[in-house]
Amino acid sequence: MQTKKGQKGFSLIELLIVVAIIGIVAAIAIPNLLASRRAANEASSISSLRTIGTAESTFSSTIGFGAYGDLTALGSAQLIDSSISNAVSAGTAKSGYFYNVQAPAGGFGSGYQSASARASNNNGTRNFTSDEAGVIYAFTGTAATLAYSTSAGTPIGN
């Protein structure tokens, strides 16, 4: 840094070098930050599906007399948080995912399947579904599509 008598400060070259270094660090850090956010959203979705599974088991053995319930029934019984029971569309998503519970052909008395779907591709890279046994399956379907077919995905580390 060359200065005349009484002048202090950074030269234009020094400031440009600092700005370039900050730009390089940002270019490296931002994609990793976004990937971490997507992974956290997926982990939240998996945790919510596990919560739904536990709530279904509790509902069936206590309130439902052997039958399972939908998200509204689980929320009314205070077995799941309202952030999950209200997250039924992309507009009300929780951590970028929305949820639903589906009864098989025989009705809720013969089991259930729960599913979560990402509201957009910015929220995660996978959608999830769970069966009555609590096995969670991941698949890379299109965003905003709830899929209940466990054959469409691969089991994750349950």
Backbone as a ProteinNet text record, in pm:
[ID]
protein_1_A
[PRIMARY]
MQTKKGQKGFSLIELLIVVAIIGIVAAIAIPNLLASRRAANEASSISSLRTIGTAESTFSSTIGFGAYGDLTALGSAQLIDSSISNAVSAGTAKSGYFYNVQAPAGGFGSGYQSASARASNNNGTRNFTSDEAGVIYAFTGTAATLAYSTSAGTPIGN
[TERTIARY]
84.8	0	90.1	81.9	160.9	74	127.1	52.9	143.6	82.6	155.6	148.5	226.2	231.2	92	38.9	-90.3	-207.1	-186.8	-296.5	-288.3	-406.7	-413.2	-532.9	-525.7	-637.1	-586.4	-682.3	-647.6	-651.5	-568.3	-570.4	-685.1	-717.7	-824.8	-792.6	-670	-628.7	-652	-615.5	-634.7	-783.2	-865.6	-1009.5	-1066.6	-1023	-1070	-1029.2	-910.4	-864.2	-952.2	-985.7	-1072.2	-1211.2	-1266.4	-1398.2	-1394.5	-1288.3	-1275	-1267.6	-1194.4	-1184.7	-1320.9	-1393	-1527	-1619.2	-1609.2	-1689.7	-1659.4	-1532.8	-1494	-1546.8	-1533.2	-1583.3	-1735.4	-1806.2	-1952.4	-1991.7	-1917.9	-1949	-1931.8	-1843.1	-1821.9	-1924.6	-1956.5	-2040	-2189.6	-2240.2	-2385.1	-2444.3	-2384.9	-2443.5	-2446.9	-2344.5	-2343.7	-2452.3	-2475	-2580.1	-2717.5	-2741.7	-2869.4	-2888.8	-2782.4	-2791.6	-2822.6	-2765.1	-2793.7	-2939.3	-2992.2	-3133.3	-3225.6	-3194.8	-3277	-3271.3	-3153.3	-3139.5	-3217.1	-3217.1	-3292.5	-3443.1	-3489.9	-3631	-3671.6	-3586.4	-3615.5	-3618.2	-3525.7	-3523.4	-3648.2	-3694.7	-3817.6	-3937	-3940.5	-4049.8	-4050.6	-3935.1	-3925.4	-3969.9	-3926.7	-3966.7	-4117.6	-4176.7	-4321.7	-4396.7	-4345.8	-4410.1	-4401.7	-4290.6	-4279.2	-4377.5	-4393.5	-4490.3	-4631.6	-4664.2	-4796.2	-4815.6	-4712.7	-4722.2	-4747.1	-4676.9	-4697.3	-4836.7	-4881.1	-5014.6	-5122.3	-5101.8	-5199.2	-5209	-5097.1	-5097.4	-5170.8	-5142.4	-5209.3	-5358.9	-5395.3	-5535.4	-5609.3	-5548.7	-5611.8	-5636.1	-5539.2	-5551.6	-5630.8	-5658.4	-5731.6	-5864.3	-5860.4	-5980.2	-6052.2	-5976.6	-6034.1	-6093.6	-6081.7	-6135.4	-6088.5	-5959.7	-5899.8	-5888.2	-5954	-5946.4	-5848.8	-5798.5	-5705.8	-5781.5	-5715.7	-5780.7	-5704.9	-5771.2	-5704.3	-5634.2	-5570	-5495	-5585.2	-5706.8	-5800.1	-5832.5	-5859.4	-5890.6	-5770.5	-5652.5	-5531.3	-5505	-5529.1	-5510.8	-5613.9	-5740	-5846.3	-5819.2	-5759.4	-5725.9	-5595.5	-5535.2	-5408.5	-5295.8	-5298	-5191.1	-5079.8	-5111.2	-5008.5	-5022.5	-4914.9	-4912.8	-4993.3	-5046.7	-5125.6	-5040.6	-4909.3	-4824.2	-4823.1	-4846.3	-4854.8	-4997.8	-5095.3	-5233.7	-5285.3	-5228.7	-5270	-5189.6	-5079.7	-4993.5	-5046.7	-5158.4	-5224.4	-5213.3	-5148.6	-5128.5	-4997	-4955.3	-4829	-4833.7	-4953.4	-4967.2	-4951.9	-4973.6	-4963.2	-4852.5	-4752.8	-4647.6	-4569	-4521.4	-4434.2	-4293.7	-4200.8	-4062	-4056.3	-4147.1	-4146.2	-4217.1	-4277.8	-4347.4	-4491.1	-4580.7	-4718.2	-4753.2	-4859.5	-4886.9	-5031.2	-5053.1	-5187.3	-5181.3	-5296.3	-5310	-5421.3	-5397.2	-5494.6	-5531.5	-5659.7	-5707.3	-5700.5	-5668.7	-5675	-5820.2	-5841	-5975	-6075.2	-6030.6	-6120.5	-6153.1	-6102.3	-6126.3	-6017	-6028.3	-5925.1	-5917.3	-6018	-6012	-5910.8	-5868.8	-5776.1	-5636.8	-5603.7	-5468.8	-5468.9	-5351.8	-5337	-5202.4	-5186.3	-5057.8	-5050	-4937	-4917.1	-4812.5	-4820.1	-4725.6	-4694	-4577.1	-4538.7	-4480.7	-4502.4	-4449.1	-4389.8	-4284.7	-4222.1	-4302.3	-4312.2	-4389	-4317.7	-4186.6	-4109.3	-3974.8	-3904.3	-3773.8	-3669.3	-3696.3	-3602.9	-3606.4	-3711.5	-3728	-3663.4	-3636.7	-3577.4	-3567.7	-3509.3	-3495.1	-3579	-3639.1	-3716.7	-3852.5	-3948	-4076.5	-4074.7	-4167.4	-4165.9	-4306.3	-4312.4	-4437.7	-4408.7	-4508.6	-4492.5	-4611.5	-4587.8	-4697.5	-4731.6	-4828.6	-4876.7	-4767.4	-4673.2	-4564	-4461.4	-4470.3	-4378.4	-4256	-4250	-4136.9	-4155.9	-4053.1	-4059.2	-3982.3	-4047.2	-3990.2	-3965.2	-3853.3	-3819.2	-3825.4	-3873.1	-3873.9	-3858	-3816.1	-3787.5	-3895.9	-4020.4	-4130.9	-4129.3	-4221.8	-4228.9	-4273.6	-4236.8	-4276.1	-4427.3	-4481.8	-4624.7	-4711.6	-4659.7	-4737.8	-4729	-4841.5	-4844.3	-4856.2	-4766.6	-4770.8	-4774.5	-4866.5	-4883.1	-4826.3	-4775	-4724.4	-4585.2	-4573.9	-4442.1	-4351.7	-4409.6	-4326.4	-4256.9	-4301.7	-4240.2	-4109.3	-4081.4	-3962.4	-3876.4	-3769.9	-3680.2	-3684.7	-3682.9	-3684.9	-3560.2	-3579.9	-3464.4	-3422	-3309.8	-3257.4	-3350.5	-3445.7	-3546	-3489.2
-115.5	0	122.7	197.2	318.7	436.4	514.3	631.6	752.6	863.9	988.7	1027.6	1122.6	1168.9	1214.9	1154.8	1192.8	1115.9	1036.7	959.8	815.4	762.8	623.5	560.2	430	359.8	251.2	185.5	76.8	127.6	67	103.6	29.6	71.6	8.4	-137.7	-169.3	-307.4	-395.3	-345.9	-424.2	-449.4	-348.5	-366.2	-465.9	-462.8	-557.4	-700.6	-717.2	-851	-904.2	-822.1	-864.1	-901.2	-820.4	-849.4	-980.4	-1004.5	-1128.6	-1249.9	-1237.5	-1348.2	-1377	-1272.8	-1290.9	-1357.4	-1318.8	-1380.2	-1527.3	-1564.1	-1705.5	-1786.7	-1734.9	-1804.7	-1821.1	-1718.3	-1726.5	-1828.9	-1833.6	-1929.6	-2073.6	-2095.1	-2229.6	-2259.8	-2163.9	-2188.7	-2194.7	-2113.9	-2106	-2237.3	-2308.4	-2437.4	-2538.7	-2538.4	-2629.2	-2591.3	-2463.3	-2417.2	-2459.8	-2445.9	-2486.8	-2637.5	-2714.3	-2860.3	-2901	-2831.2	-2859.6	-2830	-2724.3	-2689.3	-2795.7	-2843.8	-2949.9	-3076	-3111.6	-3230.6	-3214.8	-3096	-3071.7	-3081.3	-3029.9	-3042.1	-3188.3	-3269	-3410.9	-3482.2	-3449.3	-3510.6	-3473.6	-3350.2	-3307.9	-3386.6	-3409.6	-3485.7	-3630.1	-3691.2	-3829.6	-3835	-3739.1	-3734.6	-3716.9	-3632.9	-3611.8	-3739	-3814.4	-3941.4	-4040.7	-4040.2	-4128.8	-4085.3	-3955.7	-3904	-3945.8	-3936.9	-3979.9	-4128.2	-4208.8	-4353	-4385	-4317.7	-4337.5	-4292.6	-4180.2	-4129.8	-4225.2	-4283.2	-4380.2	-4502.1	-4549.7	-4665	-4632.5	-4516.1	-4472.9	-4454.5	-4390.9	-4368.1	-4501.4	-4595.7	-4725.4	-4801.5	-4795	-4874.6	-4805.5	-4676	-4606.4	-4549.4	-4454.4	-4381.5	-4449.7	-4506.2	-4557.5	-4696.1	-4764.8	-4901	-4992.7	-4988.7	-5075.1	-5012.1	-4901.2	-4833	-4716	-4675.6	-4563.1	-4437.8	-4323.6	-4197.3	-4116.5	-4015.2	-3923.9	-3814.3	-3721.4	-3616.2	-3529.7	-3505.3	-3424.1	-3493.7	-3624.1	-3699.2	-3704.7	-3723	-3727.9	-3592.2	-3484.5	-3350.5	-3318.7	-3358.9	-3334.2	-3408.2	-3526.1	-3604.3	-3557.5	-3454.5	-3398.2	-3501.3	-3590.8	-3689.3	-3640	-3542.8	-3479.2	-3328.4	-3260.1	-3114.9	-3053.4	-2936.3	-2869.7	-2833.1	-2819.5	-2789	-2904.9	-3026.3	-3142.7	-3159.5	-3152.8	-3177.2	-3069.8	-2950.5	-2842.7	-2839.8	-2913.5	-2912.6	-3012.2	-2976.4	-3069.3	-3026.8	-2915.1	-2870.3	-2793.4	-2766.5	-2693.7	-2555.8	-2496.7	-2364.2	-2362.6	-2477.1	-2484.4	-2579.4	-2596.2	-2694.8	-2665.8	-2774.6	-2766.1	-2803	-2712.4	-2732.2	-2773.7	-2720	-2747.5	-2874.5	-2947	-3072.6	-3066.3	-3133.2	-3146.9	-3294.5	-3326.2	-3463.8	-3503.2	-3634.3	-3689.6	-3834.5	-3882.9	-4022.5	-4080.9	-4198.9	-4262.8	-4399.5	-4428.2	-4560.8	-4654.4	-4781.1	-4876.2	-4900.7	-4988.2	-5012.2	-5053.2	-5122.1	-5168.3	-5063.4	-4941.8	-4836.5	-4832.3	-4737.6	-4719.5	-4836.5	-4921.4	-5037.9	-5140.8	-5133.4	-5233.9	-5177.5	-5066.4	-5012.6	-4870.6	-4820.8	-4685.3	-4674	-4572.5	-4532	-4380.9	-4332	-4187.4	-4149.1	-4026.6	-3980.4	-3834.3	-3795	-3654	-3622	-3500.5	-3455.5	-3317.2	-3290.7	-3159.4	-3059.2	-2940.4	-2835.6	-2786	-2790	-2751.8	-2822.7	-2820.8	-2887	-2815.7	-2693.4	-2622.1	-2676	-2749.2	-2796.8	-2932.1	-3008.1	-3139.6	-3207.7	-3324.9	-3399.1	-3525.7	-3561.5	-3685.7	-3659.7	-3745.6	-3753.4	-3882.4	-3895.2	-4010.2	-4066.7	-4195.6	-4260.6	-4362.5	-4393.1	-4486.7	-4581	-4702.5	-4798.6	-4823.5	-4910.7	-4937.9	-4995.8	-5067	-5125.9	-5021.4	-4900.3	-4794	-4783.7	-4862.7	-4854.9	-4731.4	-4650.3	-4527.8	-4550.5	-4515	-4531.3	-4393.9	-4381	-4256.3	-4278.9	-4178.2	-4184.3	-4044.1	-4037.8	-3908.4	-3872.3	-3879.5	-3837.3	-3687.4	-3640.7	-3497.1	-3427	-3302.6	-3223.9	-3207.6	-3187.9	-3164	-3281.3	-3404.3	-3523	-3619.2	-3646.3	-3745.7	-3882.3	-3972.1	-4107.6	-4205.3	-4297.5	-4392.7	-4529.8	-4547	-4677.1	-4699	-4796.7	-4826.1	-4892.1	-4950.7	-5012.7	-4907.4	-4782	-4674.4	-4627.1	-4663	-4611.6	-4720.7	-4677.4	-4769.7	-4739.8	-4844.9	-4819.7	-4742.8	-4647.4	-4574.9	-4644.5	-4604.5	-4668.3	-4651	-4739.3	-4728.9	-4779.8
0	0	0	-105.6	-116.4	-75.2	11.9	57.5	56.4	36	50.5	197	232.2	369.8	413.1	520.6	574.2	513.8	409	349.5	397.3	436.5	479.4	412	384.7	321.9	229.5	163.9	72.9	-70	-151.3	-292.9	-361.6	-481.1	-558.3	-586.3	-614.6	-642.2	-519	-403.6	-280.3	-254.9	-276.4	-257.7	-358.2	-482.5	-583.3	-548.9	-494.5	-454.7	-342.2	-245.1	-134.7	-186.2	-275.5	-332.3	-411.1	-485.3	-562.1	-469.4	-360.5	-264.5	-201.4	-165	-107.5	-209.3	-335.1	-440.9	-458.5	-452	-465	-347.6	-227.1	-108.4	-117.2	-161.3	-174.6	-280.2	-390.7	-496.8	-448.9	-355.4	-301.1	-192.5	-108.1	9.3	-20.9	-111.8	-134.1	-183.4	-280.6	-320.1	-205	-121.3	-7	93.3	111.6	201.1	150.5	21.5	-36.8	-28.9	-50	-38.4	105.5	201.6	342.3	375.5	318.1	340.9	282.9	161.7	102	186.3	235.9	319.6	450.1	507.7	630.8	605.3	491.1	456.9	440	376.2	359	493.7	581.5	714.4	793.4	778.8	844.3	791.7	661.9	601.6	652.1	658.1	708.4	853.5	933.3	1073.6	1087.1	1002.5	1007.2	969.7	871.3	835.7	950.8	1021.6	1138.8	1247.7	1265.4	1362.1	1324	1196	1148.9	1175.8	1150.6	1175.6	1321.9	1410.8	1554	1595.3	1541.3	1572.6	1522.6	1405.5	1352.5	1442.8	1490.3	1580.4	1710	1764.8	1888.2	1864.7	1754	1721.1	1708.2	1637.5	1614.7	1744.3	1834.7	1957.3	2067.6	2053.2	2159	2110.8	2022.5	1981.4	1865.7	1773.7	1649.2	1656	1769.5	1785.9	1673.2	1644.4	1542.9	1406.2	1383	1253.3	1262.1	1149.1	1141.7	1103.2	1112.4	1082.1	979.6	927	835.2	916.2	846.4	916	1003.7	958.8	1037.9	1169.3	1162.8	1284.7	1378.1	1323.1	1406.3	1471.1	1395.6	1450.3	1557	1533.4	1631.7	1761.7	1751.9	1870.9	1934.8	1877	1924.1	1927	1828.5	1815.6	1723.8	1640.1	1557	1570.7	1546	1555	1440.8	1463	1359.3	1237.4	1255.2	1139.9	1040.8	1088.8	999.5	949.7	1039.9	998.5	903.1	908.7	817.9	688.5	681.1	562.3	459.1	395.9	303.8	158.1	131.6	-6.3	-13.5	-135.5	-153.7	-89	-80.1	-20.6	129.9	195.6	341.8	385.5	302.8	326.6	454.9	516	634.1	588.6	603.9	558.8	412.2	332.5	189.6	148.3	241.1	210.5	259.7	188.6	234.9	243.7	318	361.4	336	333.5	328.3	374.9	417.2	456.5	372	317.5	229.7	286.1	281.3	321.7	201.4	223.2	112.3	70.7	-24.5	-79.3	28.3	131.4	236.8	341.1	327.4	425.4	529.9	621.8	723.7	821	824.2	912.1	866.3	740.8	688.5	662.3	722.1	708.9	657	624.4	572.2	503.8	423.8	369.8	381.4	426.8	433.7	330.6	284.5	183.2	206.2	158.5	159.4	22.7	-21.7	-150	-131.9	-205.1	-196.2	-278.2	-225.6	-292.6	-418.4	-419.2	-538.3	-533	-644	-649.4	-564.7	-519.8	-432.7	-290.7	-253.9	-117.2	-91.3	-193.1	-177.2	-311.5	-311.4	-436.8	-436.6	-322.2	-313.4	-249	-283.6	-215.7	-133.7	-39.2	49.9	67.3	96.1	130.7	240.3	318.2	428.7	430.3	472.8	482.6	629.4	651.2	786.5	876.3	817	894.3	937.1	883.7	921.9	834.1	727.4	635.7	548	539.4	459.6	330	220.8	87.9	27.8	-42.3	-110.1	-260	-332.4	-477.3	-533	-655.7	-717.4	-817.7	-775.3	-860.6	-878.8	-959.4	-982.1	-855.6	-843.3	-726.6	-724.8	-605.4	-583.1	-625.2	-615.9	-647.6	-529.8	-465.8	-360	-423.4	-390.1	-443.5	-326.8	-331.7	-222.7	-256.6	-374.8	-416.9	-359.6	-270.5	-212.9	-315.8	-420.5	-523	-610.9	-602.1	-680.5	-621	-497.1	-431.6	-370.6	-308.5	-240.6	-92	-8.9	136	178.3	266	319.2	448.1	503.1	624.3	742.1	755.1	862.6	991.2
[MASK]
++++++++++++++++++++++++++++++++++++++++++++++++++++++++++++++++++++++++++++++++++++++++++++++++++++++++++++++++++++++++++++++++++++++++++++++++++++++++++++++

